[in-house]
Amino acid sequence: MDTAALELWALIAACALGTYMWRGLGVALSGRIQAGGELFHWAACVAYAMVAGLTARIIVMPTGMLAASLLEDRLIACAFALAAFYATRRNLFAGVCSGAVTLVALSYARTAL
Protein backbone atom coordinates (compact mmCIF):
# COMPACT_ATOMS: atom_id res chain seq x y z
CA MET A 1 0.00 0.00 0.00
CA ASP A 2 1.36 3.44 -0.83
CA THR A 3 1.78 6.34 1.58
CA ALA A 4 -1.24 8.32 0.33
CA ALA A 5 -3.56 5.37 0.94
CA LEU A 6 -2.15 4.84 4.43
CA GLU A 7 -2.62 8.51 5.26
CA LEU A 8 -6.21 8.36 4.04
CA TRP A 9 -6.94 5.29 6.17
CA ALA A 10 -5.29 6.96 9.18
CA LEU A 11 -7.46 10.05 8.66
CA ILE A 12 -10.62 7.94 8.43
CA ALA A 13 -9.64 6.04 11.60
CA ALA A 14 -8.92 9.29 13.48
CA CYS A 15 -12.27 10.76 12.44
CA ALA A 16 -14.11 7.62 13.45
CA LEU A 17 -12.30 7.52 16.79
CA GLY A 18 -13.12 11.17 17.48
CA THR A 19 -16.78 10.69 16.58
CA TYR A 20 -17.40 7.42 18.39
CA MET A 21 -15.34 8.37 21.45
CA TRP A 22 -17.73 11.26 22.19
CA ARG A 23 -20.76 9.12 21.45
CA GLY A 24 -19.51 6.42 23.78
CA LEU A 25 -18.82 8.98 26.50
CA GLY A 26 -22.35 10.31 26.03
CA VAL A 27 -23.83 6.84 26.42
CA ALA A 28 -21.70 6.18 29.50
CA LEU A 29 -22.73 9.42 31.17
CA SER A 30 -26.37 9.49 30.04
CA GLY A 31 -27.59 7.54 33.06
CA ARG A 32 -25.91 9.94 35.48
CA ILE A 33 -27.20 13.23 34.04
CA GLN A 34 -30.60 14.50 35.09
CA ALA A 35 -32.62 15.77 32.11
CA GLY A 36 -34.14 18.53 34.23
CA GLY A 37 -30.90 19.45 35.97
CA GLU A 38 -28.85 22.61 35.83
CA LEU A 39 -26.18 21.09 33.58
CA PHE A 40 -28.74 20.15 30.94
CA HIS A 41 -30.37 23.57 31.18
CA TRP A 42 -27.00 25.29 30.76
CA ALA A 43 -26.09 23.11 27.75
CA ALA A 44 -29.42 23.91 26.08
CA CYS A 45 -28.89 27.64 26.64
CA VAL A 46 -25.39 27.48 25.17
CA ALA A 47 -26.66 25.54 22.15
CA TYR A 48 -29.44 28.08 21.48
CA ALA A 49 -27.00 30.96 21.88
CA MET A 50 -24.59 29.40 19.38
CA VAL A 51 -27.34 28.82 16.82
CA ALA A 52 -28.61 32.38 17.24
CA GLY A 53 -25.11 33.83 16.92
CA LEU A 54 -24.28 31.81 13.82
CA THR A 55 -27.61 32.68 12.22
CA ALA A 56 -27.05 36.38 12.87
CA ARG A 57 -23.54 36.15 11.46
CA ILE A 58 -24.77 34.41 8.31
CA ILE A 59 -27.39 37.11 7.78
CA VAL A 60 -25.19 40.14 8.57
CA MET A 61 -21.72 38.96 7.43
CA PRO A 62 -22.16 36.08 4.97
CA THR A 63 -19.38 34.37 3.06
CA GLY A 64 -19.32 32.59 -0.27
CA MET A 65 -22.19 32.97 -2.70
CA LEU A 66 -24.51 34.43 -0.08
CA ALA A 67 -22.19 37.44 0.22
CA ALA A 68 -23.25 38.46 -3.30
CA SER A 69 -26.81 39.10 -2.11
CA LEU A 70 -27.87 42.38 -0.56
CA LEU A 71 -28.36 42.73 3.19
CA GLU A 72 -31.92 43.97 2.70
CA ASP A 73 -32.75 40.86 0.63
CA ARG A 74 -31.39 38.61 3.38
CA LEU A 75 -33.38 40.51 6.03
CA ILE A 76 -36.59 40.33 3.99
CA ALA A 77 -36.06 36.60 3.43
CA CYS A 78 -35.47 36.16 7.16
CA ALA A 79 -38.72 37.99 7.93
CA PHE A 80 -40.63 35.79 5.49
CA ALA A 81 -39.05 32.68 6.98
CA LEU A 82 -40.05 33.70 10.51
CA ALA A 83 -43.59 34.56 9.38
CA ALA A 84 -43.99 31.21 7.63
CA PHE A 85 -42.49 29.38 10.62
CA TYR A 86 -45.04 30.85 13.02
CA ALA A 87 -47.93 30.76 10.53
CA THR A 88 -47.47 27.00 10.10
CA ARG A 89 -47.37 26.23 13.83
CA ARG A 90 -43.57 26.24 14.10
CA ASN A 91 -42.91 24.08 11.05
CA LEU A 92 -39.17 24.44 10.48
CA PHE A 93 -39.31 23.01 6.95
CA ALA A 94 -41.90 25.61 5.87
CA GLY A 95 -39.84 28.43 7.38
CA VAL A 96 -36.58 27.37 5.76
CA CYS A 97 -38.19 26.78 2.37
CA SER A 98 -40.04 30.10 2.36
CA GLY A 99 -36.90 31.98 3.34
CA ALA A 100 -34.84 30.28 0.64
CA VAL A 101 -37.50 30.84 -2.03
CA THR A 102 -37.85 34.49 -1.01
CA LEU A 103 -34.10 35.09 -1.16
CA VAL A 104 -33.80 33.42 -4.57
CA ALA A 105 -36.81 35.36 -5.90
CA LEU A 106 -35.46 38.69 -4.64
CA SER A 107 -32.01 38.01 -6.04
CA TYR A 108 -33.47 36.95 -9.38
CA ALA A 109 -35.71 40.04 -9.50
CA ARG A 110 -32.71 42.31 -8.88
CA THR A 111 -30.62 40.72 -11.62
CA ALA A 112 -33.55 40.76 -14.09
CA LEU A 113 -34.01 44.51 -13.66
C-alpha positions as CSV (number, residue, x, y, z in Angstrom):
1,M,0.0,0.0,0.0
2,D,1.4,3.4,-0.8
3,T,1.8,6.3,1.6
4,A,-1.2,8.3,0.3
5,A,-3.6,5.4,0.9
6,L,-2.1,4.8,4.4
7,E,-2.6,8.5,5.3
8,L,-6.2,8.4,4.0
9,W,-6.9,5.3,6.2
10,A,-5.3,7.0,9.2
11,L,-7.5,10.0,8.7
12,I,-10.6,7.9,8.4
13,A,-9.6,6.0,11.6
14,A,-8.9,9.3,13.5
15,C,-12.3,10.8,12.4
16,A,-14.1,7.6,13.5
17,L,-12.3,7.5,16.8
18,G,-13.1,11.2,17.5
19,T,-16.8,10.7,16.6
20,Y,-17.4,7.4,18.4
21,M,-15.3,8.4,21.4
22,W,-17.7,11.3,22.2
23,R,-20.8,9.1,21.4
24,G,-19.5,6.4,23.8
25,L,-18.8,9.0,26.5
26,G,-22.4,10.3,26.0
27,V,-23.8,6.8,26.4
28,A,-21.7,6.2,29.5
29,L,-22.7,9.4,31.2
30,S,-26.4,9.5,30.0
31,G,-27.6,7.5,33.1
32,R,-25.9,9.9,35.5
33,I,-27.2,13.2,34.0
34,Q,-30.6,14.5,35.1
35,A,-32.6,15.8,32.1
36,G,-34.1,18.5,34.2
37,G,-30.9,19.4,36.0
38,E,-28.9,22.6,35.8
39,L,-26.2,21.1,33.6
40,F,-28.7,20.2,30.9
41,H,-30.4,23.6,31.2
42,W,-27.0,25.3,30.8
43,A,-26.1,23.1,27.7
44,A,-29.4,23.9,26.1
45,C,-28.9,27.6,26.6
46,V,-25.4,27.5,25.2
47,A,-26.7,25.5,22.1
48,Y,-29.4,28.1,21.5
49,A,-27.0,31.0,21.9
50,M,-24.6,29.4,19.4
51,V,-27.3,28.8,16.8
52,A,-28.6,32.4,17.2
53,G,-25.1,33.8,16.9
54,L,-24.3,31.8,13.8
55,T,-27.6,32.7,12.2
56,A,-27.0,36.4,12.9
57,R,-23.5,36.1,11.5
58,I,-24.8,34.4,8.3
59,I,-27.4,37.1,7.8
60,V,-25.2,40.1,8.6
61,M,-21.7,39.0,7.4
62,P,-22.2,36.1,5.0
63,T,-19.4,34.4,3.1
64,G,-19.3,32.6,-0.3
65,M,-22.2,33.0,-2.7
66,L,-24.5,34.4,-0.1
67,A,-22.2,37.4,0.2
68,A,-23.2,38.5,-3.3
69,S,-26.8,39.1,-2.1
70,L,-27.9,42.4,-0.6
71,L,-28.4,42.7,3.2
72,E,-31.9,44.0,2.7
73,D,-32.7,40.9,0.6
74,R,-31.4,38.6,3.4
75,L,-33.4,40.5,6.0
76,I,-36.6,40.3,4.0
77,A,-36.1,36.6,3.4
78,C,-35.5,36.2,7.2
79,A,-38.7,38.0,7.9
80,F,-40.6,35.8,5.5
81,A,-39.0,32.7,7.0
82,L,-40.1,33.7,10.5
83,A,-43.6,34.6,9.4
84,A,-44.0,31.2,7.6
85,F,-42.5,29.4,10.6
86,Y,-45.0,30.9,13.0
87,A,-47.9,30.8,10.5
88,T,-47.5,27.0,10.1
89,R,-47.4,26.2,13.8
90,R,-43.6,26.2,14.1
91,N,-42.9,24.1,11.0
92,L,-39.2,24.4,10.5
93,F,-39.3,23.0,7.0
94,A,-41.9,25.6,5.9
95,G,-39.8,28.4,7.4
96,V,-36.6,27.4,5.8
97,C,-38.2,26.8,2.4
98,S,-40.0,30.1,2.4
99,G,-36.9,32.0,3.3
100,A,-34.8,30.3,0.6
101,V,-37.5,30.8,-2.0
102,T,-37.9,34.5,-1.0
103,L,-34.1,35.1,-1.2
104,V,-33.8,33.4,-4.6
105,A,-36.8,35.4,-5.9
106,L,-35.5,38.7,-4.6
107,S,-32.0,38.0,-6.0
108,Y,-33.5,37.0,-9.4
109,A,-35.7,40.0,-9.5
110,R,-32.7,42.3,-8.9
111,T,-30.6,40.7,-11.6
112,A,-33.6,40.8,-14.1
113,L,-34.0,44.5,-13.7
